[in-house]
Every structure is written in C-alpha cells, then in structure tokens.
Amino acid sequence: MIELRDIYKIYGQELVLENISITLPETGMIGLLGKSGSGKSTLLYILAGLDLKHGGKIFVDGELSLIKDKKRIAIILQRHELVSWLSVHHNIRLYDDFHSSIFPSLSLFHISSYMHSAIPLLSLGQRQRIALNRSFYYQPDIILCDEPTASLDHQCAQEVMCTLKEYAKEHLVLVASHDEELIHEYCTDVLTLEDGHLEGHIEKRNKGKSTAFHHDYKRFFVLFLSLVKGHLSSYVRLSFVFFVTMCMLMACVNMTCSFRKEVQSYLHELLPHDALSFRCTSCPLSLDKEKYVSQVFIYPEDYELLGISLNPQRFNQRECIEVMDESQGVKRVSLGRYARNDNEIIVSRTLFNRLGRQLNRSCYLYYHHGRKAKGVKVKVVGVSFENKKIEIYYRRRGNLTLIEQCFHHKVNYRYGILYYTRGLSLSYLIRKYPELHFKKVGKKSEDQVSQFFNKIEAVLFLFATLAIVSTIFFMCANIDELIYKMRKDIALFYCLYAKKGQLFVLYYMFVLSCFLFSSLLSFLCINYLMIFINKEVIPTFINARFLLRWPYLSIIKMMISSLLVVIFITGYTLRKQLNIDIVNVLKEN
C-alpha cells in the first residue's frame, strides 16, 4: 500500500498542492481529473520520485520511503519523450540498459510497421505508441500516465485505455487526463484536483500477484556505441581537441629529451662518464693494478703533443696531423691487434685513413717542451672504431715513456685520469689514496648542462601548462554543450530510474574513449613524423648527427598526468551537469 500524508508543493510563491493525503491500493485504474495547471502532472512526478522538492511524507507498506525504492514504476509523459539517437527497438528496451533485467519482447498498438524507422521521422502519434510500449515492456508495478491519449486518434485511444484497464487488474495504474468521458468510462476510481486539493474516494484492493524481476545482462556498451554514433560530430570535435593537445605535449617532450640526450652523449664522448680525475706529483704504480681500474692516463706538465707525422727528420706543421690522445684504454680493436709495448699505438678509423690505411707502419709523434719540438718513433698496430673524438690510444702510461724517450729526462706531472669498470668503489679509492683527491670527470659540466635543460624544460612546461589549461576550458565547454544538448535524454534516463553513477560511467566512457583514441593517434602521428625528420630532414638540411628519440618514460608520465587531469575535469563537469531539475527539463519545449 502507498500512503501520502500532507503532501504540498510550492512553485515560487504559488501553492500548487496543499495537504494531499490519500492511500493508493495495490491494483486498479485510478483517474485523475483537473484543469490545466491544477497540479496533476506535479502529483505524478512526486509519486514517480522525480520531484523531491516537496513537503509531506510518503509511506510504502508502512515504511517511510520513496516509491521507486520499493516498486517498479513507469511514467508515460505527455510529451512522449524518446531518445532520438536510438532505434525504436532500443528505445522500447531502454530500461534494460540501467537495470539487471531483460523482459520478453513486446509489440503493442501496431508499431511493427515502423520498428526500423528513425525516431525524428515519426509522427507524434507513432512516438506516443512507442512510449506506451516502453512503459509496458518492463512490467512495472505502477504505471503513471500523463495524458496518455493526447496524440492518438479515437480508435487508438480506446485501445490504449483498454490495455491499461486490463493491466490494472494486477497492477496500479494512475491516469491524468482532461477527457472526463474517457476517465469515467475506464477508471474504477476517479480523483479530482482543484485549487491544490484532492477530492474523491478510492476503494481498497489487494494485488493479485507480484511481478518478478528477470536478471540477465547489461547492455551498457551497446548504449555507449549508440551515444557515440548519435553524437558523432561532438565526439570528433572533442577528439580533435585532445589530438592537437597531445601532439603539442609529445612534441615538446620529444624535442627536449632528445636534445638533452644528444648533448649528454657528446659530453660522455668528450668527457667519459666512467673516469675519475686526480691531482698528484707522483702517481703510485699500485693504482694501475687495482681490480676495477682499466687505465691510468697521466697529463705531463709543460709538454704538448703537436701531432703525428710520417716525416722522421723534423717537425713540419704542414705535414703533421693534429690529434687528441687523452683517451682511456681501448676496449675493442676492430683491425690489427692490441699494443704490446709503449712504442706501439692504436689509432681511430679517421686517423688510420689519413695515414694511408697501412697497419704496422712507422710514424712519428712530435712533442713540444720549452722551445724544442722533438719526435719519437711509434708503430700503428691496430684500429679502433670506439670513439670519434679520441684518435690515439696508448698502453698504460705510454705517453710518459714516449716523452721521456724524446727529451731524455723524467717527466713532471700534476694531473691524471683514472678509467674504471663497473664495480669500483669510489670510497675505497679515497680511503686508500687520500693524497690523489679524486673527482668524477665531467660532473661539473654535466651539472651545468642539466641546470640549463631544467630551465628549458621549465619554460616548455609553462607553455604546456597554458596549452593544457586552455584545452581544459575548451573541453569543459564541449562537455557542457554536449550534456546540455542531451538534458532531455538524461531526464528520460532518470524517468527509467537510471542511477547517477550509471550516467557518470556512460559519459566517462564517451570522454575517456575520445582521449585514449586521440592519444594513440597522436603517438602514431608524432612517431611517423619523427621517423621522417630523422631520415629526410636532418640529413638533407641540417647535416648533423642529431636524432629525435622517444623518451618513453617521460611520455608515459605525461600521458598519465593528462589522463588524471581529464578524469578530474570530466568528473567535475558531469557532477555539475547531471544534477538537473528533471521536471523543469521535461516541461521544456
């Protein structure tokens, strides 16, 4: 049993319903008469649980509760609202999209001839028949009818009223109408609303049997696909916004990280990252024999390598090739063999080509000290392709031996470099050789480069943030516009007792699928653009070794951050837009 106690409703300053108290039976067909604006529709909305802004109490089976929480309700609206982007069949079975239920197919009131027609092409009468089918489809306990025959011809109106009367034998049906003749002909009880007061009497009747729920599956994904298809232009527009934004962000991250890696790679070649510098006047020989030390290179004081030449007689600047010899021990010889004594050297591929491409060839290294330039004989025994910057590789401390052979006296030195392999403990070296003052080679330069790129990234991040903020506003405007266009559909979903969480999920799926699709598309576009630039643009116009690379970790972090922003903004927008006034939306033209 449903009992209304002292129900009242105020619109503005006008009291529409005043102290309505009535007990409704479980079965029967009850008519509700009254002039236009008397509050008939308002009372139906209150019974349906769509209008909660009212006074008074409603009891269901003796408990204070909303009727929709205890009974399955269908409401037939005067404007016969249908979802224009769904098929006729889907409109009829729309209840199943929001509830774990499925009912037998139903086709009443001769709708089979236009079951496959588009909703916007149907007449008002045809739409009303579809709305009636939808209300009967899920076998509600209560049917609330607001002018159910308004758009129907006389014959169809009679058929509808007969069907409602038959259904009322085991369920409760309330019919609000202007047609007094029709109401008195078919309704077992008649109530009249006048000046906010309800007049009339209802006999108490018990329900013959209850309707069981039929649990099966949700058709939410089908509804989502229909939503995308029905609002394809909005979907494409939102996807385009995401696509442009993600392309900009990926391009910024890609360029910055690629340039940073290239500079760091260049520094590692110029200043190897596996080296320690030290300061000393005498370097202990035991340092060369440490387990993880690959080479110790000493820089002689006041001695300068002028270059390498094939002329054994004297130094000639035009014949001498300038070289760089501050190198670590060679790890791999591509041609020839490793050096076996201090007068054997390994050279780079470039220097090997300039020396005539002959192994085991004698050359001369010329050194400058004071005002003298002297040469020492060496043999090229191997070629290494490891480092493009280093052109001569010696044995351990081989450069000191060669200088001593030139000038016939002991060489003084202050600085050196130690090259190590993985596993070396810097703290161990500092404890064992405290007089050497070890420092990591290139650390200061790397720190300066990192600080420089951090500033660049901060500027790019600022521009990216501005892009994201502008995109957020544009996205909010698009979602607002989309939800505003669909407010009638949302009100209809609420009439079928869709939960707000379900609508959140539905529109989240819409927005997030846009974002994920656009992110994937932007990744592919940037990837193909990057390949084209690396293969065609850089070699042709720049003629540099710089290459664009994917900083995958940075891209993943950026995409996750963007996704979280989209989730937050979408949730905020939906929370605001889904709190609609159902009754006012249904009354809009």
C-alpha positions as CSV (number, residue, x, y, z in Angstrom):
1,M,0.0,0.0,0.0
2,I,1.1,3.6,-0.8
3,E,0.1,6.4,1.6
4,L,0.6,10.1,1.0
5,R,0.4,12.3,4.1
6,D,0.1,16.1,3.9
7,I,1.9,16.4,0.6
8,Y,2.4,20.0,-0.6
9,K,4.3,21.7,-3.4
10,I,5.2,25.4,-3.9
11,Y,6.3,26.9,-7.2
12,G,7.7,30.3,-6.5
13,Q,5.0,32.0,-4.4
14,E,2.2,29.7,-5.6
15,L,0.9,26.8,-3.6
16,V,0.2,24.1,-6.3
17,L,-0.6,21.2,-4.0
18,E,-1.9,21.6,-0.4
19,N,-2.1,18.9,2.2
20,I,-2.7,16.0,-0.1
21,S,-3.4,12.9,2.0
22,I,-4.5,9.6,0.3
23,T,-3.9,5.9,0.3
24,L,-3.5,4.2,-3.0
25,P,-4.4,0.5,-3.5
26,E,-2.1,-2.1,-4.9
27,T,-4.2,-2.7,-8.0
28,G,-6.8,-0.8,-10.0
29,M,-7.1,2.0,-12.5
30,I,-7.5,5.4,-10.9
31,G,-8.4,8.5,-12.9
32,L,-7.1,12.0,-12.1
33,L,-9.1,14.9,-13.4
34,G,-8.4,18.6,-13.2
35,K,-7.9,21.8,-15.2
36,S,-4.6,22.7,-16.9
37,G,-2.2,23.8,-14.2
38,S,-4.1,22.2,-11.4
39,G,-1.1,20.1,-10.4
40,K,-1.9,16.7,-11.9
41,S,1.5,16.3,-13.6
42,T,3.2,17.6,-10.4
43,L,1.5,14.9,-8.3
44,L,2.6,12.2,-10.8
45,Y,6.2,13.5,-10.7
46,I,6.1,13.3,-6.9
47,L,4.7,9.8,-7.0
48,A,7.4,8.8,-9.5
49,G,10.2,10.2,-7.3
50,L,11.3,12.6,-10.0
51,D,10.3,15.7,-7.9
52,L,11.8,15.6,-4.5
53,K,11.3,19.3,-3.6
54,H,8.1,18.9,-1.8
55,G,6.7,18.7,1.7
56,G,4.9,15.9,3.5
57,K,5.7,12.2,3.7
58,I,5.2,9.1,1.6
59,F,4.9,5.6,3.2
60,V,5.2,2.4,1.2
61,D,3.9,-0.7,3.0
62,G,4.1,1.2,6.3
63,E,7.7,2.4,5.8
64,L,8.8,6.0,5.1
65,S,10.4,5.6,1.7
66,L,10.4,6.7,-1.9
67,I,8.0,4.6,-4.0
68,K,10.7,4.0,-6.6
69,D,12.9,2.3,-4.0
70,K,10.2,-0.3,-3.3
71,K,8.2,-0.6,-6.6
72,R,9.0,-0.7,-10.2
73,I,7.4,2.4,-11.8
74,A,6.7,3.5,-15.4
75,I,5.7,7.0,-16.2
76,I,4.1,7.9,-19.6
77,L,4.9,11.5,-20.3
78,Q,2.6,14.0,-22.0
79,R,5.4,14.9,-24.5
80,H,6.2,11.2,-25.1
81,E,9.9,11.7,-24.7
82,L,12.1,9.4,-26.8
83,V,15.9,9.2,-27.3
84,S,16.3,10.5,-30.9
85,W,19.7,8.8,-31.5
86,L,18.5,5.3,-30.5
87,S,16.4,2.9,-32.6
88,V,12.8,2.2,-31.9
89,H,13.7,-1.3,-30.6
90,H,16.4,0.2,-28.3
91,N,14.0,2.9,-27.0
92,I,11.5,0.3,-26.0
93,R,14.1,-1.8,-24.2
94,L,16.0,1.2,-22.7
95,Y,15.1,0.1,-19.2
96,D,17.5,-2.9,-19.5
97,D,20.5,-0.6,-20.1
98,F,20.3,0.6,-16.5
99,H,19.0,-2.5,-14.7
100,S,20.0,-6.1,-14.4
101,S,16.9,-7.3,-16.2
102,I,15.6,-8.4,-19.5
103,F,12.0,-9.0,-20.4
104,P,10.2,-10.7,-23.3
105,S,9.8,-8.7,-26.5
106,L,6.6,-6.7,-26.6
107,S,4.8,-5.1,-29.6
108,L,1.5,-3.3,-28.7
109,F,-0.5,-0.7,-30.5
110,H,0.6,-1.7,-34.1
111,I,4.1,-0.4,-34.1
112,S,5.7,-3.2,-36.2
113,S,5.4,-1.3,-39.4
114,Y,7.9,1.4,-38.3
115,M,10.1,-0.5,-35.9
116,H,13.1,0.2,-38.2
117,S,12.4,3.9,-38.8
118,A,14.4,6.8,-37.3
119,I,12.8,8.5,-34.4
120,P,12.9,12.0,-35.8
121,L,10.9,10.8,-38.9
122,L,8.0,9.5,-36.8
123,S,4.7,11.4,-36.2
124,L,3.6,12.4,-32.7
125,G,1.1,9.5,-32.6
126,Q,3.7,7.0,-33.6
127,R,6.1,8.3,-30.9
128,Q,3.3,8.0,-28.3
129,R,2.7,4.4,-29.2
130,I,6.5,3.7,-28.8
131,A,6.5,5.4,-25.4
132,L,3.5,3.3,-24.4
133,N,5.3,0.1,-25.5
134,R,8.3,1.1,-23.5
135,S,6.2,1.6,-20.3
136,F,4.6,-1.8,-20.6
137,Y,7.8,-3.6,-21.6
138,Y,9.4,-3.9,-18.2
139,Q,6.2,-4.9,-16.4
140,P,6.1,-2.2,-13.8
141,D,4.2,-2.4,-10.5
142,I,2.8,1.1,-11.1
143,I,2.1,3.0,-14.3
144,L,1.7,6.7,-14.1
145,C,0.1,8.2,-17.2
146,D,0.1,11.9,-18.0
147,E,-2.3,12.5,-20.9
148,P,-1.5,9.0,-22.5
149,T,-4.0,9.5,-25.4
150,A,-3.2,13.2,-26.2
151,S,-1.6,12.5,-29.7
152,L,-3.7,9.4,-30.6
153,D,-6.8,9.1,-32.8
154,H,-10.1,7.9,-31.2
155,Q,-9.6,4.2,-32.1
156,C,-6.1,4.0,-30.8
157,A,-7.0,5.9,-27.7
158,Q,-9.7,3.3,-26.9
159,E,-7.2,0.6,-27.5
160,V,-4.7,2.2,-25.1
161,M,-7.3,2.6,-22.3
162,C,-8.5,-1.0,-22.7
163,T,-4.9,-2.2,-22.4
164,L,-4.3,0.0,-19.3
165,K,-7.6,-1.3,-17.7
166,E,-6.5,-4.9,-18.4
167,Y,-3.1,-4.3,-16.9
168,A,-4.7,-2.6,-13.8
169,K,-6.3,-5.9,-12.8
170,E,-3.0,-7.0,-11.3
171,H,-1.2,-3.6,-11.0
172,L,-1.8,0.0,-10.1
173,V,-2.5,2.5,-12.9
174,L,-2.9,6.3,-12.4
175,V,-4.2,8.2,-15.5
176,A,-4.2,12.0,-15.5
177,S,-6.3,13.5,-18.3
178,H,-8.7,16.3,-19.4
179,D,-11.0,13.8,-21.0
180,E,-13.7,13.2,-18.3
181,E,-15.7,10.9,-20.5
182,L,-12.7,8.6,-21.1
183,I,-11.7,8.7,-17.4
184,H,-15.2,7.8,-16.2
185,E,-15.6,5.0,-18.8
186,Y,-12.4,3.1,-18.0
187,C,-11.3,4.1,-14.4
188,T,-12.6,2.2,-11.3
189,D,-12.0,5.3,-9.2
190,V,-11.8,9.0,-10.0
191,L,-10.0,11.8,-8.2
192,T,-10.3,15.5,-8.9
193,L,-7.6,18.1,-8.3
194,E,-8.9,21.6,-7.8
195,D,-7.2,24.6,-6.2
196,G,-4.5,22.3,-4.8
197,H,-6.9,20.0,-3.0
198,L,-7.7,16.4,-3.9
199,E,-11.3,15.2,-3.9
200,G,-12.7,11.7,-4.3
201,H,-12.7,8.2,-2.8
202,I,-10.7,5.1,-3.6
203,E,-11.7,1.6,-2.7
204,K,-9.0,-0.6,-1.0
205,R,-7.9,-3.5,-3.3
206,N,-5.1,-6.1,-2.8
207,K,-2.8,-7.0,-5.5
208,G,-3.4,-10.4,-7.2
209,K,0.3,-11.3,-7.8
210,S,3.6,-9.6,-7.9
211,T,5.9,-9.2,-10.9
212,A,9.2,-10.9,-10.7
213,F,12.5,-9.4,-11.9
214,H,14.3,-11.1,-14.7
215,H,18.0,-10.8,-14.2
216,D,20.3,-11.3,-17.2
217,Y,22.9,-8.8,-18.5
218,K,23.6,-5.1,-19.0
219,R,23.6,-3.6,-22.5
220,F,25.6,-0.6,-21.4
221,F,28.3,-1.0,-24.1
222,V,25.6,-1.0,-26.8
223,L,24.1,2.2,-25.3
224,F,27.6,3.7,-25.3
225,L,28.1,2.9,-29.0
226,S,24.7,4.4,-29.8
227,L,25.7,7.5,-27.8
228,V,28.9,7.9,-29.9
229,K,27.0,7.3,-33.2
230,G,24.2,9.7,-32.2
231,H,26.7,12.5,-31.3
232,L,29.5,11.8,-33.7
233,S,30.2,15.4,-34.5
234,S,30.7,16.2,-30.8
235,Y,32.8,13.1,-30.5
236,V,35.0,14.1,-33.4
237,R,35.4,17.7,-32.2
238,L,36.4,16.6,-28.7
239,S,38.8,14.0,-30.1
240,F,40.4,16.7,-32.3
241,V,40.9,18.9,-29.2
242,F,42.7,16.1,-27.4
243,F,44.7,15.2,-30.5
244,V,46.1,18.7,-31.0
245,T,46.9,19.0,-27.3
246,M,48.6,15.6,-27.1
247,C,50.6,16.3,-30.3
248,M,51.9,19.5,-28.8
249,L,52.8,17.9,-25.5
250,M,54.5,14.9,-27.1
251,A,56.5,17.1,-29.5
252,C,57.7,19.3,-26.6
253,V,58.8,16.3,-24.5
254,N,60.4,14.6,-27.5
255,M,62.4,17.6,-28.6
256,T,63.6,18.5,-25.2
257,C,64.6,14.9,-24.1
258,S,66.2,14.2,-27.5
259,F,68.4,17.3,-27.4
260,R,69.3,16.6,-23.8
261,K,70.4,13.1,-24.6
262,E,72.4,14.2,-27.6
263,V,74.3,16.8,-25.5
264,Q,74.9,14.3,-22.7
265,S,76.1,11.7,-25.2
266,Y,78.5,14.2,-26.7
267,L,79.8,15.1,-23.2
268,H,80.3,11.4,-22.5
269,E,82.4,11.0,-25.6
270,L,84.4,14.2,-24.8
271,L,84.5,13.6,-21.0
272,P,83.9,9.9,-20.4
273,H,81.4,9.1,-17.7
274,D,83.5,6.2,-16.3
275,A,86.5,8.3,-15.3
276,L,87.9,10.0,-12.2
277,S,90.4,12.8,-12.3
278,F,93.1,13.1,-9.6
279,R,95.8,15.6,-8.6
280,C,99.3,14.5,-7.7
281,T,103.0,14.9,-8.2
282,S,103.7,11.2,-8.2
283,C,101.2,8.5,-9.1
284,P,101.7,5.2,-7.3
285,L,102.1,2.2,-9.6
286,S,99.7,0.2,-7.5
287,L,96.9,2.3,-8.8
288,D,97.2,0.6,-12.2
289,K,96.9,-2.8,-10.6
290,E,93.6,-2.1,-8.8
291,K,90.9,-4.7,-9.7
292,Y,88.4,-2.4,-11.5
293,V,90.9,0.1,-12.9
294,S,91.2,-0.3,-16.7
295,Q,93.7,2.5,-17.3
296,V,95.5,5.4,-15.7
297,F,96.4,8.3,-18.0
298,I,98.8,10.9,-16.8
299,Y,98.9,14.5,-18.2
300,P,102.5,15.7,-18.4
301,E,103.2,19.2,-17.2
302,D,104.5,21.7,-19.8
303,Y,104.5,19.1,-22.6
304,E,102.3,19.4,-25.6
305,L,101.5,16.8,-28.3
306,L,101.9,18.6,-31.6
307,G,100.6,15.8,-33.8
308,I,101.6,12.7,-35.7
309,S,103.7,12.7,-39.0
310,L,105.3,10.3,-41.5
311,N,108.4,12.6,-41.6
312,P,111.2,11.2,-39.4
313,Q,113.6,14.1,-39.9
314,R,112.0,17.1,-38.3
315,F,108.7,18.7,-37.3
316,N,106.8,20.3,-40.2
317,Q,103.5,21.8,-39.3
318,R,102.0,21.3,-42.8
319,E,102.9,17.6,-42.7
320,C,101.9,17.0,-39.1
321,I,98.3,15.8,-38.3
322,E,96.9,17.3,-35.1
323,V,95.4,14.5,-32.9
324,M,93.8,14.1,-29.5
325,D,95.3,11.5,-27.2
326,E,93.6,12.0,-23.9
327,S,91.9,8.6,-24.0
328,Q,91.0,5.6,-21.9
329,G,92.4,2.2,-22.7
330,V,90.9,0.8,-25.9
331,K,88.2,-1.8,-25.2
332,R,88.0,-3.3,-28.7
333,V,90.3,-3.4,-31.7
334,S,88.5,-3.6,-35.0
335,L,91.6,-4.1,-37.2
336,G,95.0,-5.4,-36.2
337,R,95.9,-6.1,-32.5
338,Y,96.5,-4.6,-29.1
339,A,99.7,-2.7,-28.3
340,R,102.4,-4.9,-26.7
341,N,104.9,-2.1,-25.7
342,D,104.9,1.7,-25.2
343,N,106.1,2.4,-28.8
344,E,103.0,0.7,-30.3
345,I,99.8,2.7,-30.6
346,I,96.2,2.1,-31.7
347,V,94.5,4.8,-33.8
348,S,91.0,5.8,-34.8
349,R,89.5,4.9,-38.1
350,T,89.7,8.6,-39.3
351,L,93.4,8.9,-38.5
352,F,94.1,5.4,-40.0
353,N,92.7,6.6,-43.3
354,R,94.7,9.8,-43.2
355,L,97.9,7.8,-42.6
356,G,97.4,5.7,-45.7
357,R,95.5,2.8,-44.3
358,Q,98.5,0.6,-43.5
359,L,99.0,-1.4,-40.4
360,N,102.4,-1.9,-38.7
361,R,103.5,1.4,-40.3
362,S,106.1,3.5,-38.6
363,C,105.1,7.1,-37.7
364,Y,106.4,9.9,-35.5
365,L,104.8,11.6,-32.6
366,Y,106.1,15.2,-32.1
367,Y,106.1,16.9,-28.7
368,H,106.8,20.5,-27.7
369,H,108.6,21.4,-24.5
370,G,110.2,24.7,-23.8
371,R,111.4,25.9,-27.2
372,K,112.0,22.5,-28.6
373,A,109.9,20.2,-30.8
374,K,111.1,16.6,-30.9
375,G,109.7,13.3,-32.4
376,V,109.6,9.7,-31.3
377,K,109.1,6.7,-33.4
378,V,105.9,4.6,-32.9
379,K,104.2,1.8,-34.8
380,V,100.5,1.7,-35.7
381,V,99.4,-1.9,-34.8
382,G,95.6,-1.6,-34.5
383,V,92.5,0.4,-35.4
384,S,89.5,1.1,-33.0
385,F,86.1,2.4,-34.1
386,E,85.1,3.2,-30.5
387,N,85.4,6.9,-30.1
388,K,85.2,9.5,-32.8
389,K,86.9,12.2,-30.6
390,I,90.0,10.2,-29.4
391,E,92.5,9.4,-32.2
392,I,95.4,7.8,-30.4
393,Y,95.4,5.0,-27.7
394,Y,98.5,4.1,-25.7
395,R,99.4,1.3,-23.3
396,R,99.3,2.2,-19.6
397,R,101.2,5.4,-19.1
398,G,102.7,5.0,-22.6
399,N,102.6,8.7,-23.3
400,L,105.0,9.4,-20.4
401,T,107.5,6.8,-21.7
402,L,107.4,8.3,-25.2
403,I,108.0,11.9,-23.9
404,E,111.0,10.6,-21.8
405,Q,112.4,9.0,-24.9
406,C,112.1,12.4,-26.8
407,F,113.7,14.6,-24.1
408,H,115.8,12.1,-22.1
409,H,114.7,13.3,-18.7
410,K,112.0,12.5,-16.2
411,V,108.6,14.0,-16.9
412,N,106.8,16.1,-14.3
413,Y,103.0,15.9,-14.0
414,R,100.2,17.2,-11.7
415,Y,97.0,15.7,-13.1
416,G,95.7,12.4,-14.3
417,I,92.6,10.4,-15.2
418,L,91.6,7.0,-14.0
419,Y,89.3,4.9,-16.1
420,Y,87.3,2.3,-14.3
421,T,84.8,-0.5,-14.9
422,R,81.6,-1.2,-13.1
423,G,82.2,-2.4,-9.5
424,L,84.7,0.2,-8.4
425,S,84.1,1.7,-5.0
426,L,85.0,5.4,-5.0
427,S,85.0,5.5,-1.2
428,Y,87.6,2.7,-1.2
429,L,89.9,4.7,-3.5
430,I,89.6,7.8,-1.4
431,R,90.5,5.8,1.8
432,K,93.4,4.1,0.1
433,Y,94.8,7.1,-1.9
434,P,93.7,10.2,0.1
435,E,96.6,12.2,-1.5
436,L,95.1,11.9,-5.0
437,H,91.9,14.0,-4.4
438,F,89.6,12.0,-6.8
439,K,86.8,13.8,-8.6
440,K,84.3,12.5,-11.2
441,V,85.3,13.7,-14.7
442,G,82.8,16.0,-16.3
443,K,80.5,16.2,-13.3
444,K,80.5,20.0,-13.2
445,S,79.8,20.2,-17.0
446,E,77.0,17.7,-16.7
447,D,75.5,19.6,-13.8
448,Q,75.7,22.8,-15.7
449,V,74.1,21.2,-18.8
450,S,71.4,19.6,-16.6
451,Q,70.6,23.0,-15.0
452,F,70.4,24.6,-18.4
453,F,68.0,22.0,-19.7
454,N,66.0,22.1,-16.5
455,K,65.4,25.8,-17.3
456,I,64.4,25.0,-20.9
457,E,62.0,22.3,-19.6
458,A,60.5,24.7,-17.1
459,V,59.8,27.1,-19.9
460,L,58.3,24.3,-22.1
461,F,56.4,23.1,-19.1
462,L,54.9,26.6,-18.7
463,F,53.8,26.7,-22.3
464,A,52.5,23.1,-22.0
465,T,50.6,24.1,-18.9
466,L,49.0,27.0,-20.7
467,A,48.0,24.6,-23.5
468,I,46.5,22.2,-21.0
469,V,44.6,24.9,-19.2
470,S,43.2,26.3,-22.4
471,T,42.3,22.8,-23.5
472,I,40.6,22.1,-20.2
473,F,38.4,25.2,-20.7
474,F,37.6,24.1,-24.2
475,M,37.0,20.6,-23.1
476,C,34.7,21.8,-20.3
477,A,32.8,23.9,-22.8
478,N,32.4,20.9,-25.2
479,I,31.2,18.6,-22.4
480,D,28.9,21.3,-21.1
481,E,27.5,21.8,-24.6
482,L,27.1,18.0,-25.1
483,I,25.4,17.4,-21.8
484,Y,23.1,20.5,-22.4
485,K,22.1,19.1,-25.7
486,M,21.3,15.8,-24.1
487,R,19.5,17.1,-21.0
488,K,16.1,15.7,-22.2
489,D,17.6,12.3,-22.8
490,I,19.2,12.4,-19.3
491,A,15.8,13.4,-17.8
492,L,14.3,10.4,-19.6
493,F,17.0,8.1,-18.3
494,Y,16.1,9.3,-14.8
495,C,12.5,8.6,-15.6
496,L,13.6,5.0,-16.2
497,Y,15.4,5.2,-12.8
498,A,18.9,5.2,-14.2
499,K,21.3,5.8,-11.4
500,K,23.5,8.9,-11.5
501,G,26.6,6.6,-11.2
502,Q,25.5,4.8,-14.4
503,L,25.2,8.1,-16.3
504,F,28.7,9.1,-14.9
505,V,30.1,5.9,-16.3
506,L,28.3,6.3,-19.6
507,Y,29.7,9.8,-20.2
508,Y,33.1,9.0,-18.7
509,M,33.3,6.3,-21.4
510,F,32.4,8.8,-24.0
511,V,35.1,11.3,-22.9
512,L,37.8,8.8,-22.0
513,S,37.4,6.9,-25.2
514,C,37.9,10.3,-27.0
515,F,41.1,10.9,-25.0
516,L,42.6,7.4,-25.5
517,F,41.8,7.3,-29.2
518,S,43.3,10.7,-29.7
519,S,46.4,9.9,-27.6
520,L,47.1,6.7,-29.6
521,L,46.5,8.7,-32.9
522,S,48.8,11.5,-31.8
523,F,51.5,9.0,-30.7
524,L,51.4,7.3,-34.2
525,C,51.5,10.7,-36.0
526,I,54.4,12.0,-33.9
527,N,56.2,8.7,-34.4
528,Y,55.9,8.8,-38.2
529,L,56.8,12.5,-38.3
530,M,59.9,11.7,-36.1
531,I,61.0,8.9,-38.5
532,F,60.5,11.2,-41.5
533,I,62.6,14.0,-39.8
534,N,65.3,11.6,-38.9
535,K,65.6,10.0,-42.3
536,E,64.9,13.0,-44.6
537,V,65.0,16.4,-43.0
538,I,68.1,16.2,-40.7
539,P,70.4,14.5,-43.2
540,T,69.3,16.8,-46.0
541,F,69.1,20.3,-44.4
542,I,70.9,20.1,-41.1
543,N,73.7,17.6,-41.9
544,A,74.2,16.7,-38.2
545,R,74.2,13.5,-36.2
546,F,71.3,14.8,-34.0
547,L,68.4,12.3,-34.0
548,L,64.9,12.5,-32.4
549,R,64.3,9.7,-29.9
550,W,61.3,8.6,-27.9
551,P,61.7,9.3,-24.2
552,Y,59.2,6.6,-23.3
553,L,59.3,7.1,-19.5
554,S,58.6,10.9,-19.9
555,I,55.9,10.2,-22.5
556,I,54.2,7.7,-20.1
557,K,54.4,10.2,-17.2
558,M,52.9,12.9,-19.4
559,M,50.1,10.8,-20.6
560,I,49.2,9.6,-17.1
561,S,49.2,13.2,-15.9
562,S,47.0,14.2,-18.8
563,L,44.6,11.3,-18.2
564,L,44.3,12.3,-14.5
565,V,43.5,15.9,-15.5
566,V,40.9,14.7,-18.0
567,I,39.3,12.4,-15.4
568,F,39.2,15.2,-12.8
569,I,37.7,17.8,-15.1
570,T,35.2,15.4,-16.6
571,G,34.1,14.3,-13.2
572,Y,33.7,17.9,-12.1
573,T,31.7,18.8,-15.2
574,L,29.5,15.7,-15.0
575,R,28.8,16.3,-11.4
576,K,27.6,19.7,-12.2
577,Q,25.6,18.9,-15.3
578,L,23.9,15.7,-14.1
579,N,22.2,17.5,-11.2
580,I,19.4,18.6,-13.4
581,D,15.9,19.6,-12.4
582,I,14.1,16.6,-14.1
583,V,10.6,18.1,-14.0
584,N,11.6,21.5,-15.5
585,V,13.7,19.8,-18.2
586,L,10.7,17.6,-19.1
587,K,8.5,20.7,-19.4
588,E,10.8,22.5,-21.8
589,N,9.7,22.8,-25.4
